[in-house]
Amino acid sequence: MAAPIELDLTKGPIAGHFRALAVPGALGMLFNTLYNVVDMFFAGMLSTSAQAGLALGFQAFYIAMSVSIGLGAAMGALVGNALGAGTRPRARRLAAQGMSFGLIAALVLALAGLWYGPAVITLVSEPGAYRDAGIRYFLLLSFALPGFMLAFACNGILQAHGDAKSFQRALMVAFFANIALNPLLIYGIPGVIGGIGFDGLAVSTVISQTGVMAYLILQVLRRRNMARVQRANFIPRLDKFGEIGLQALPTAVSMLVLFLSGFVMQFALKGFGEHAVAGFGVAIRIEQILLLPVLGMTGALLPIAAQNFGAGNHDRVREAVFYCWKIGFIMTAIACPILWIFGRFFLSFFTDDPEVIRVGLAYLRVDSLILPAYMMLFAVNSFLQALKRPIWTVWISLYRQGFGVAFFVWLFIGVLDFNEIGVWFGVACAVITGLGLALMIAWRVADSEIGGLRKPARQHPNSEV
């Protein structure tokens, strides 16, 4: 087994650290997205209703997943700051408490999901086969919550140590396992064992994600910094849980608002029929594949900025932010024409329904034009998280994914009477105006925390040092 990876991100070239973290991070997310693509492919082999139900159920599940994402970001920031400041015992205790936090949160959310999951899916769908499939998929997928929660917590800890490869390896194995498990569970083995149909999609995820969790826990415990961890470190402590919760909650709320905006879109789309819901579900997965390099870059910014902020290396924090933006612009400039030119070709892999393709292609073409705005927003969120100021991400999300999406979608659909493309125009307007708000907040936080984002604030010649 390969030796554990631990990087001091406060030294050495910033570009080198981005390569070390962003490349495996993007590859890991690629296999995670391909994992979802495989699910969508097999759902499409069953029916359009199955595809739409998968999209609905997965969207509802992400309400709980928002806490997982928030916990992962919190562990990356808190452990990264502690490592950068040289307080390794504190980093070790925070890591152990974060894992305990994740397990307890998963159990609470799984119980709560028995009520809110079916209720939310019912709210944003019409009665029929795709609603029933969505509810069934959500309830079965809830058994994977401990796996997701602990995997994200462990990945945040590992990234804080400069290790993005462990998550990549785990997601690669999960992807190939899903390719084998999906047809096996859906169709069974003729003459030997029967399949369980659509439910096999969720059961496959429960099995594979549990394996991801187990592997990442082992990788965390192999860190040199975790060598002295004791069982007592895992016993829940209110002060540590409070510290983790305060860091995780804003990001979780931001992600929750993001996913709720997805439900606003689903609510708007349901009036156009299940083909609109299915088209959106397929298109967004294709878009995610092309966004993976961007997500890898902006995700790498968090541990790099966190360690350097903890060490007081403010110049390196600034350098990391602008390097991330520079490379991100190049990546999105490449992705945009690919979506315009090959969008229909990509969609045809998942469906031969012309209406599903029409809706999906419209989404891909409109959203491709705002990929640079998405990139900058993701980077701002990582920057604010690294500086332990995640509360600002909540306000950005409340405007962009809350008010912005609802208002602009209503404007295009309810007032201007657009068809499905009005939903995409509404999202674009919300993203662009949300970026303006995010940049203002980032500049203000940078002024107070690191002496300015562009360059250190100038001191008056007569000011005291």
C-alpha positions in Angstrom: 0.0 0.0 0.0 1.3 3.5 -0.9 2.6 5.6 1.9 0.3 8.3 3.3 0.6 11.7 1.5 1.2 14.8 3.7 2.2 18.1 2.1 3.3 21.3 3.7 1.3 23.8 1.6 3.0 26.8 3.2 6.2 26.2 1.2 7.1 25.6 -2.4 5.4 26.8 -5.7 1.7 27.5 -5.5 1.2 26.0 -9.0 2.8 22.8 -7.9 0.4 22.5 -4.9 -2.5 23.1 -7.2 -1.4 20.3 -9.5 -0.9 17.9 -6.6 -4.4 18.6 -5.2 -6.5 19.6 -8.2 -5.6 16.8 -10.6 -6.5 13.9 -8.3 -9.4 15.9 -7.0 -10.8 16.4 -10.5 -10.2 12.8 -11.4 -12.0 11.7 -8.3 -14.9 13.9 -9.1 -14.8 12.7 -12.7 -15.4 9.1 -11.5 -18.0 10.3 -9.1 -19.9 12.1 -11.9 -19.4 9.1 -14.2 -20.9 7.0 -11.4 -24.0 9.1 -11.6 -24.0 9.0 -15.4 -23.9 5.2 -15.1 -27.0 5.3 -12.9 -28.7 7.6 -15.4 -27.8 5.4 -18.3 -29.3 2.3 -16.6 -32.3 4.2 -15.5 -32.8 5.3 -19.2 -32.7 1.6 -20.2 -35.7 1.1 -17.9 -37.9 4.1 -18.9 -38.1 7.9 -19.1 -40.1 7.8 -15.8 -37.2 6.0 -14.2 -34.8 8.7 -15.3 -37.0 11.4 -14.0 -37.5 9.6 -10.8 -33.8 9.1 -10.3 -33.3 12.9 -10.8 -36.0 13.7 -8.3 -34.9 11.3 -5.7 -31.2 12.3 -6.0 -32.1 15.9 -5.7 -34.1 15.3 -2.5 -31.2 13.2 -1.1 -28.9 16.1 -1.6 -30.7 18.0 1.1 -29.0 15.6 3.6 -25.9 15.6 1.5 -25.5 19.3 2.0 -24.5 18.6 5.6 -21.9 16.1 4.3 -20.4 18.7 2.0 -20.4 21.3 4.8 -18.7 18.9 7.1 -16.0 18.1 4.5 -15.3 21.8 4.0 -15.2 22.4 7.7 -12.7 19.7 8.3 -10.5 21.0 5.5 -10.5 24.5 6.9 -10.2 23.7 10.6 -7.6 20.9 10.3 -5.8 22.9 7.6 -5.6 26.0 9.8 -4.4 23.9 12.8 -1.7 22.2 10.7 -0.6 25.5 9.2 -0.3 27.0 12.7 1.8 24.0 13.8 -0.7 22.8 16.4 -0.8 19.1 15.5 -2.5 17.8 18.6 -5.4 20.2 18.0 -5.5 19.0 14.4 -5.6 15.4 15.6 -8.4 16.0 18.1 -10.5 18.0 15.5 -10.1 15.1 13.0 -11.4 12.5 15.5 -14.3 14.8 16.6 -15.2 15.4 13.0 -15.6 11.7 12.3 -17.8 11.3 15.3 -19.8 14.4 14.3 -20.4 12.8 10.9 -21.7 9.5 12.2 -24.2 11.2 14.6 -25.4 13.7 11.9 -25.9 10.8 9.4 -28.2 8.9 11.8 -30.2 12.0 12.6 -30.6 13.0 9.0 -31.6 9.4 8.0 -34.4 9.5 10.5 -35.6 13.0 9.5 -35.5 11.9 5.8 -38.3 9.4 6.4 -40.6 12.5 6.6 -39.1 15.3 4.5 -37.9 13.2 1.5 -41.3 12.0 0.3 -42.9 15.3 1.3 -40.4 17.4 -0.9 -40.6 15.0 -3.8 -44.4 15.1 -3.7 -44.3 18.9 -3.7 -42.2 19.3 -6.9 -43.7 16.5 -9.0 -47.0 15.3 -10.5 -48.7 12.0 -9.5 -47.4 9.1 -11.5 -44.7 6.6 -12.0 -41.8 9.0 -11.9 -42.9 10.4 -8.5 -43.2 6.9 -7.1 -39.8 6.0 -8.4 -38.3 9.1 -6.9 -39.6 8.4 -3.4 -38.5 4.8 -3.5 -35.0 5.7 -4.7 -34.7 8.4 -1.9 -35.7 6.0 0.9 -33.4 3.3 -0.2 -30.5 5.7 -0.7 -30.9 6.9 2.9 -29.0 3.8 4.0 -25.9 5.2 2.3 -25.9 8.4 4.5 -23.4 7.2 7.0 -21.1 6.3 4.1 -21.4 9.7 2.5 -21.1 11.7 5.7 -18.0 9.9 7.0 -16.4 9.8 3.5 -16.8 13.6 3.1 -15.5 14.2 6.6 -12.4 12.0 6.0 -11.8 13.6 2.6 -11.7 17.1 4.3 -9.2 15.8 6.8 -7.1 14.2 4.1 -7.1 17.3 1.9 -6.0 19.4 4.9 -2.9 17.1 5.0 -2.4 17.6 1.2 -3.8 14.2 0.2 -6.4 14.3 -2.6 -5.3 10.9 -4.1 -7.1 8.7 -1.5 -10.5 10.1 -2.4 -9.7 9.7 -6.1 -8.7 6.0 -5.7 -11.9 5.3 -3.6 -14.2 6.9 -6.2 -12.5 5.1 -9.1 -13.1 1.7 -7.4 -16.7 2.7 -6.6 -17.3 3.7 -10.2 -16.2 0.3 -11.5 -18.1 -1.5 -8.8 -21.2 0.4 -9.8 -20.8 -0.7 -13.4 -20.9 -4.3 -12.2 -23.5 -3.9 -9.5 -26.1 -2.0 -11.4 -26.9 -4.6 -14.1 -26.4 -7.4 -11.5 -28.9 -5.9 -9.1 -31.4 -4.6 -11.7 -31.6 -7.7 -13.9 -30.0 -10.4 -11.7 -28.4 -13.5 -13.2 -30.9 -15.4 -15.5 -31.6 -18.8 -14.2 -29.7 -18.2 -11.0 -31.1 -15.1 -9.1 -33.7 -12.6 -10.0 -33.1 -8.8 -10.2 -34.8 -6.1 -8.1 -35.3 -3.7 -11.0 -35.1 0.1 -10.4 -34.3 -0.4 -6.7 -31.0 -1.9 -7.7 -29.7 1.6 -8.6 -30.0 2.7 -5.0 -28.8 -0.6 -3.4 -25.7 -0.4 -5.6 -24.9 3.0 -4.2 -25.3 1.9 -0.6 -22.9 -1.0 -1.1 -20.2 1.0 -3.0 -20.4 4.1 -0.8 -20.0 2.0 2.4 -16.7 0.7 0.8 -15.6 4.2 0.1 -16.2 5.2 3.7 -14.2 2.2 5.1 -11.2 2.9 2.9 -11.1 6.6 3.7 -11.3 6.0 7.5 -8.3 3.7 7.2 -6.4 6.4 5.2 -7.1 9.0 7.9 -5.9 6.7 10.7 -2.7 6.2 8.7 -1.7 9.9 8.9 1.5 10.5 10.9 -0.5 13.1 12.8 -3.1 10.5 13.8 -0.6 8.0 15.2 -1.3 9.2 18.7 -5.0 9.4 18.4 -6.9 7.7 21.3 -10.4 6.3 21.7 -11.2 9.2 24.1 -10.6 11.6 21.2 -13.6 10.2 19.4 -16.0 10.7 22.4 -18.3 13.6 21.4 -17.4 16.9 23.1 -19.8 19.8 23.0 -17.1 22.5 22.5 -15.5 20.7 19.6 -18.9 19.8 18.1 -19.9 23.4 18.4 -16.7 24.6 16.7 -17.2 22.1 13.8 -20.8 22.9 13.6 -20.2 26.6 13.3 -17.8 26.0 10.5 -19.9 23.4 8.7 -23.3 24.9 9.1 -22.9 28.0 6.8 -21.5 25.8 4.0 -24.3 23.2 4.6 -26.9 26.0 4.5 -25.4 27.3 1.3 -25.5 23.9 -0.3 -29.0 23.4 1.0 -30.1 26.6 -0.6 -28.4 25.4 -3.8 -30.3 22.2 -3.8 -33.5 23.9 -2.9 -33.0 26.1 -5.9 -32.9 22.9 -7.9 -36.3 22.1 -6.5 -37.5 25.6 -7.6 -36.4 24.6 -11.1 -38.0 21.2 -10.8 -41.3 22.9 -9.7 -41.1 25.2 -12.7 -40.3 22.3 -15.1 -43.0 20.0 -13.9 -45.6 22.0 -15.7 -43.9 21.2 -19.0 -44.0 17.4 -18.4 -41.6 14.6 -17.3 -39.5 15.0 -20.4 -38.4 18.4 -19.1 -37.4 16.9 -15.7 -35.5 14.1 -17.4 -33.8 16.5 -19.8 -32.6 18.6 -17.0 -31.4 15.5 -15.0 -29.3 14.2 -18.0 -27.9 17.6 -19.1 -26.7 18.6 -15.6 -24.6 15.4 -15.4 -23.0 16.1 -18.7 -22.2 19.7 -17.6 -20.7 18.4 -14.4 -18.2 16.3 -16.3 -16.8 19.3 -18.1 -16.8 21.3 -14.9 -14.7 18.8 -13.1 -11.3 20.4 -13.8 -12.8 23.7 -12.5 -14.1 22.0 -9.4 -10.7 20.4 -8.9 -9.0 23.8 -9.0 -11.4 25.6 -6.8 -11.5 22.7 -4.3 -7.7 22.7 -4.1 -7.8 26.4 -3.2 -9.4 25.6 0.2 -6.6 23.6 1.8 -3.9 25.7 0.2 -5.4 28.9 1.4 -6.3 27.4 4.8 -2.8 26.2 5.6 -1.2 29.5 4.5 -3.8 31.6 6.4 -3.1 29.5 9.5 0.6 30.1 9.0 0.1 33.9 8.5 1.4 33.7 4.8 -1.1 36.2 3.4 0.8 36.9 0.2 0.5 33.2 -0.7 -3.2 33.2 0.0 -3.6 36.1 -2.5 -1.4 34.3 -5.0 -3.4 31.1 -4.7 -6.7 32.9 -5.3 -5.6 34.7 -8.5 -3.8 31.6 -9.8 -7.0 29.6 -9.3 -9.0 32.3 -11.3 -6.4 32.4 -14.1 -6.4 28.7 -14.7 -10.2 28.5 -14.2 -10.8 31.0 -17.0 -8.7 28.9 -19.4 -10.7 25.8 -18.4 -14.1 27.4 -18.9 -13.1 28.9 -22.2 -12.4 25.3 -23.5 -15.6 23.8 -22.0 -18.0 26.4 -23.5 -17.6 25.5 -27.2 -17.5 21.8 -26.4 -21.0 22.0 -24.9 -22.3 24.1 -27.8 -20.9 21.8 -30.5 -21.2 18.4 -29.0 -24.1 18.8 -26.6 -26.7 16.9 -28.8 -24.2 14.1 -29.4 -23.6 13.7 -25.6 -27.3 13.7 -24.8 -28.0 11.0 -27.4 -26.0 8.5 -25.3 -28.6 8.7 -22.6 -31.9 9.0 -24.4 -33.5 8.9 -27.9 -36.5 10.9 -26.8 -36.3 14.1 -29.0 -38.1 16.2 -26.4 -35.6 15.2 -23.6 -32.8 16.1 -26.0 -34.3 19.4 -26.9 -34.7 20.5 -23.3 -31.2 19.2 -22.3 -29.5 20.9 -25.2 -31.1 24.3 -24.4 -29.8 24.0 -20.8 -26.3 23.1 -21.9 -26.0 26.0 -24.3 -27.3 28.6 -22.0 -25.3 27.4 -19.0 -22.1 27.1 -21.0 -22.1 30.9 -21.3 -21.9 31.4 -17.6 -19.3 28.8 -16.7 -16.7 31.5 -15.9 -19.1 33.0 -13.4 -19.6 29.6 -11.7 -15.8 29.2 -11.5 -15.3 32.5 -9.8 -18.1 31.8 -7.4 -16.7 28.4 -6.4 -13.3 30.0 -5.8 -14.8 32.7 -3.6 -16.6 30.1 -1.5 -13.3 28.2 -1.0 -11.5 31.4 -0.1 -14.1 32.4 2.5 -14.1 28.9 4.0 -10.3 28.9 4.3 -10.4 32.2 6.2 -13.0 30.7 8.5 -15.6 33.1 7.4 -18.1 30.7 5.8 -21.1 32.7 7.1 -20.7 35.0 4.1 -21.3 32.0 1.7 -24.8 31.7 3.2 -25.7 35.3 2.2 -24.3 34.7 -1.3 -26.3 31.5 -1.6 -29.5 33.0 -0.2 -29.4 35.7 -2.9 -28.2 33.6 -5.8 -29.9 30.3 -5.3 -32.7 31.5 -3.2 -34.2 34.9 -4.2 -32.3 35.2 -7.5 -33.4 31.9 -9.0 -37.0 32.2 -7.8 -37.3 35.8 -8.9 -35.7 35.5 -12.4 -37.4 32.1 -13.1 -40.7 33.6 -12.2 -39.9 36.7 -14.4 -39.1 34.6 -17.5 -41.8 31.9 -17.0 -44.6 33.6 -15.2 -44.4 37.1 -16.7 -42.6 36.8 -20.1 -44.2 33.4 -20.8 -41.1 31.6 -22.0 -41.0 27.8 -22.3 -38.4 25.6 -20.5 -35.6 27.9 -21.6 -36.9 30.6 -19.4 -35.8 28.5 -16.4 -32.2 28.5 -17.8 -32.3 32.2 -18.5 -33.5 32.8 -14.9 -30.6 30.7 -13.5 -28.1 32.6 -15.6 -29.3 36.0 -14.4 -29.1 34.8 -10.8 -25.5 33.5 -11.2 -24.3 36.7 -12.9 -25.7 39.0 -10.3 -24.7 36.6 -7.5 -21.1 36.8 -8.7 -21.2 40.6 -8.3 -22.3 40.2 -4.7 -19.7 37.5 -4.0 -16.8 39.6 -5.3 -17.8 42.6 -3.1 -17.9 40.3 0.0 -14.6 38.6 -0.9 -12.8 42.0 -1.2 -14.3 43.2 2.1 -13.3 40.0 4.0 -9.8 40.1 2.4 -9.3 43.7 3.6 -10.0 42.8 7.2 -8.3 39.4 7.3 -5.2 39.5 5.0 -4.7 43.2 4.2 -6.6 43.1 0.9 -7.1 40.6 -1.8 -5.3 42.4 -4.6 -2.3 43.6 -2.5 -1.6 44.5 1.1 -3.4 47.6 2.3 -1.1 50.6 2.3 -0.3 52.2 5.6 -0.2 55.9 6.1 3.4 57.1 6.5 2.7 58.4 10.0 0.7 55.4 11.2 2.1 53.3 14.0 3.6 49.9 13.2 
